[in-house]
Amino acid sequence: MNAAQRALELARESGFDLAGIAPLRPPRDAEHFRDWLARGHHAGLDYLARDAERILDPRLDAPRGRSLLVVGLAHARPAPSLPGGAHVARYALGRDYHNVLQKRLRKLRRRLQGEGLIPRADPARAAVDAAPLLERSHAAEAGIGFASKAANLLHPAFGPWFFLGELVLDTELEPTATAPAGSCGTCTACLDACPSGAILAPGRVDAGKCISYQTIENRSAIPHELRRSVGSWAFGCDICSEVCPWGAKAPDLGARFGLHPSLERGVERWISFSSDAQVAQELSGSALQRAGREGLARNGAIVLGNAPTAEGESVLLHALSFDPSAIVREAAAWALATGYAQVEAVERALRSETDPLARGGMLRTLAERP
């Protein structure tokens, strides 16, 4: 067994389901990424444009780097039944995957060094999302999976339901020879099912139209024209993965990450959070913190506007008058007018609202009422 084969074996012994090795060099999809940025399809993800050259050539960050050891950890599970019918992307239902993968990558690094497969001087930098890497492209080259029309990575056994992580090695290891067999063929299920039309063409996604982007990364108001498309998705969106035939038979691995106890309460609670500190306390260990108090409250309001609950009305009325965020007040106004027919309450709030963002949103909401 050569060093590369043993390294992949150690990756699986460290708890990863998938492992492969790719040379550290510009990703195969570099030109596709460059064109995607040029078209502005990265929406507000400005760091991607800012870090573009480092993403397009990872050797700029790791001049001594030679190999990428790419790993995958599967997380498929049935969609849980959450209060009020709200939906949260499966990846964020339990423990934050960043912490899980980082811990296992550190374990893998120690084992690689302990067996002399890489020298102790090799920093073997661990990366889980945060590094400037076009990781799906590198993962495909490492044989982890194949690209989908929804710009996901697919594996025959796990479909799209797996996390990626990497060790950036200064040691050169033999690249993995082949990717798992499979393709999307003529299937267009993800393009057909996307409620906001974010998948513009096979492999090309407009982040600005994507529900996941809007409910997680967007720090402003969710565009009015997308709010109905958000439906009951309070954080992220799994629709393109749910309809993918490759993921239909993936094993149920929900026990790996559990269900965060905060999800036993409805999104009404998200609107009631008073501070980011309270969010950090109640959502400790959860990727849900990514959206922040303002984002979670905004999302909760949009969900209640699309799927009203009996408890939601009073929470929204309070937010409309007292929330310190103009973004949340405006989202509460939309929800009350759309889901609860509380037009008079919105008109009263508009008379005392001084923030231009909130006023503009409320006026549009009232104007678009049937």
N, C-alpha and C positions, 0 to 999 in steps of 0.2 A: 504494500500500500504506500503510494507516494504522499508527500506532504499535503498536497491539495485534497486528496481523498480523505486523509485523516482529519484535516481541518473541517471538512463538511460533516464527517462523522461526529466530531466533537460539537458542532453546532446543533445537531439533532439531540445529542446527549445533554446539551444545555437547555433543552426544552423547546427548540424551534421545530416547526413542521417542515419548513422548506429552507434550503440553503444552496447557494451557488457562488461562483467566483467570476468576476469580470475584470479586465484590465482597467486601471485608472487612466482614462483618456476622455476626450470629448464624447458626449453621448450620441448614440446613433440618430436620435431625433432632434439634434441640435437645430437644424434648419426649420423644422416644423415649429419648434419652440420660438425661434426668432421671428417667424412669420406671425405666430399667434400673438406675440407681444406687439408687433408692428400694427396689427389690426385692432389693438386695444381691447382684446378679449380677456385681459387679466383684471378688468374693472378696477377696483380700488386696491388691488394687491401690488402696491407700488414697489415693495421690496423685491419683487421678481424682476422688474425692469432695472432697479438699482443694482441688483446683484447679478445681472444677466451674464456678464463676462465670466464671472466666477462659476456660474451654473454651466455655462457653455464649455468651460475648460476647468475642471476641478483641480487640475495640477497647479493652478494659480494659488490655491489655498494650501495645497499639500505638495510642494515642489519635490519632495523626496518620495511621494506616494507612488506605489507600483500596482496595487491590486485593491479591489473592492470585494469584501466578503459580504454578500447580501443574504439576509435571512427573512423568513416569513413566519408569522404566527397567526393561525386561523382563529376566527372568532364568530363563526356562523351561529345563529340562534333564531328561534321563532320570534316574531314581533310580539312583545308583551302587551297586555291590556293595561293601559295607564288611565288614571282618573280623567273623566270627561272626554275620553276618546282621543287625547292628544298623542302625538307620535314624536319619538326621539330616535335619531339615527342609532342603529344597533351598536356602533363602535363606542358611543358615549353613554351606554346604559349602566355600565359598571365601573370598575376601577380604571383610572386613567392609563391607557395603554402605553403612554410615554414612559411612565415609571416602570411598568412591567418589562418592556423591551430593554430599557437601559440597564436594569438589574441583570437581565440574562446576558446582555452583550458584555457587561463587565465580567461576568462569570466565564463567558467564552474566551475573552481576552486572557484571563488568568490561566486558563487551561492551555491555550495556544502557547503562551510563554512558558508554562510549566513543562510542556513536552518538547520544548525547543523548536517548535514549528515556526515561531517568529522570535527574534531576540528580545530580551527584556528592554533594550533601548528603543524598540519599535513602539511608538505611542499607541498604535492601533485605535485611533480616535473613533468613538462610538457616535453614530448619527441616527436620530429618530425624528424626522420631519424638519428639524431646525437648521440642518446644514444646507449650504447652497449646492444641492445635487438634484438633477433631474432623475429622481430615484426610480421611477417606473421604467424609464428607458434603460438605465443601468441594470435593473432587476431582470428585464427581458433578455438582455445580453447575457446575464448570468444564468439563464435557464429557469428562472423562477416562474415564469408564466408568459402569456402572450397578450398583446394589446387588444382591447375591446373597442367597439364603436362608440362607447360612452367614455372613452379615454381612461378606463380602468385597466387593471391588469387581471387576467383570468388564469385560473389553474384548473385542470380537469377534475380534481377531487374537491377543491374548496371554492370554486367559482371566484367571485370578486371579494369573498369574505375573508381577507387576511391583511394583517399589518405588515409593513416593511421596516427593516432596520439595516444598518450597515456598519461594518468596521472598515475604516480607511487604513490600509496597511502600507508601511514602507517596504515590506517584504514582497517579493514577486512570487505568486503562486500560479500554478497552471490554471488557465480559465476553464470553466465548465463548457463542455463541448456542445450540447444541444439543449434546446428548450422543449418543454412538454408538448406533445402533439395537440393541436386543436386550433380552431378559428371560429369567428362569428358566422362565416359562410354568408348566406343570403339573409340571415336574421336581422330584423330592424326593430325588435321589441323595445329596446331602450329609447330609440328615437321616437317611436310611436307613443310611448307611455309618458314621456317627460311632459308634465303639465304646463311648463312655462316655455317650452320650445328652446331650452338652453343648448341642446345638442344640435348644432347647426348642420353638421355633416358627420359622417363616420370619423371618429377621432378628434373632432373639433368642438369644444364646448365654450360658450360665451359665459364667463363667470358671472357677469352682471345679471344674467337671466336665471342663474342657478339658485335654487332654493337653499342649498347648503351654504353657498356664499352669503346670501342675503341674511340668513338667520344666525350665522356664526361670525363671519368676517366683517360684514358691513357695519360700520359704526354710525351710520346716519339713518334716516327714515327708510323703510322699505318702500320702493316705488308703488304708487297706487295701482298701477296696471298689473303688478305681480301679486297683490295681496290675496286675491281669490285663489291664485295658483298655489300659494303657500298652504292653503287648506288647514289641516290639523297638525302640520309639521312645526313643532315648537323649537326644534334644534336639529339642524341637518335635514337630510332627505335620503331615503334608500330606494326610491321608486325604480331608478334605472338598474339597480342591483336586484331588486325583488323580482323583476320580470325577466332577468337573464336566465336562460335555460341552464347555463353551466353551473349556476348556484343552487338549483332546485334540490339537488341531492346531497348538498354539503352536510356533514355531520353536525349535530347540535352540540356546540361547545360553550354554551352560555355560562356553565358553571365555572369556567376559567376566570371570568371577570365579575360574575355576580350581578346583582341589581342594586344600584345605589339607593339607600333608604329614602333619600329626598324625593325620589320619583313615586313614592307611595302617596304623595300629596299632589294636588292638581296644579296647573299653571297659574291659578289664582295666587298661589303662594309666591310665584316669581314676581308678580306685580306688586306684592306687598313688601318685598325686600327693601330695607331702608338704606343700605350702604353696600359697597363692595366688600367691606369687612364682614358683614353678615353673610354675603354670598360665599366668601372664602370659608367661613365657619361651617355653614350648613351644607355646602357642596364640596367639602374637603375630600381630596382624592378623586375628584370627578373632572372629566374634560369639559363638563358643562360650564365651568368657570370661564372658559375662553370668551364667551359672549359678554361677560360682565353684567353688573346689575341692570344697567340701562338697556342692553341688548336683550336680556332675558325678559324684562318687563315689557319691552316693545313686542317681542315675539309672543308672549303670553296674551297680550291684548289682541294681536292679529288673529291668533288661534280662536279666541273667544268670539271675535267678530264673525268668524266662519262657522264655528260650532258652539253656540251659546250654551252656558250652563246656568243653573239657578243661582249658584253662588257667585257667578262672575259679575253680575250687574252692579252690586254694591261696591265691589273692589274696583271696577272700572270707573264708577262715579267718583270715588275717592281720588283715584289717580288723575282723573280729568281736572279736578280742582286743586289738588295739593302736591302732585308729584313734582319734584324739583327739575325734572328733565322735560324740555320742550318736546323731545322725540317721543317720550312716553305719553305725555298729555295728548299729543296729536294722534298717536296710535289708539289711545283710549277713546278719543272722540270718534274715530273711524269705526271702532268696534261697537260702540254704543249706538251709533246711527245705523250701522249695517246689520248688526245681529240682534239688537234690542229695540229698535225703532225709537230710540231716545233722542229724537231730533231737537226737541226743545231744550234738553240739557246741553247739547252741543252748541246751540244758538246762544244760550246764556253764557257758556264758557267763552265763546268767541268774543262777546262784548267786553270781557275783562282780560282777555289774552293779549299780552304785549309782545311776545316773541314772534318775529316774522315767519320763522319756519312753521311754528305751530298754527299761526293764523292762516298761512297759505294752505296748509294741509286740511284744516277744518273747512275752509271755504270750498276747496275742491270736493271734499266729502259731501258737503251739503248740495253743491251744484250737481253732483253725479247721482244724487238720490233719485229714484224713479218717481 
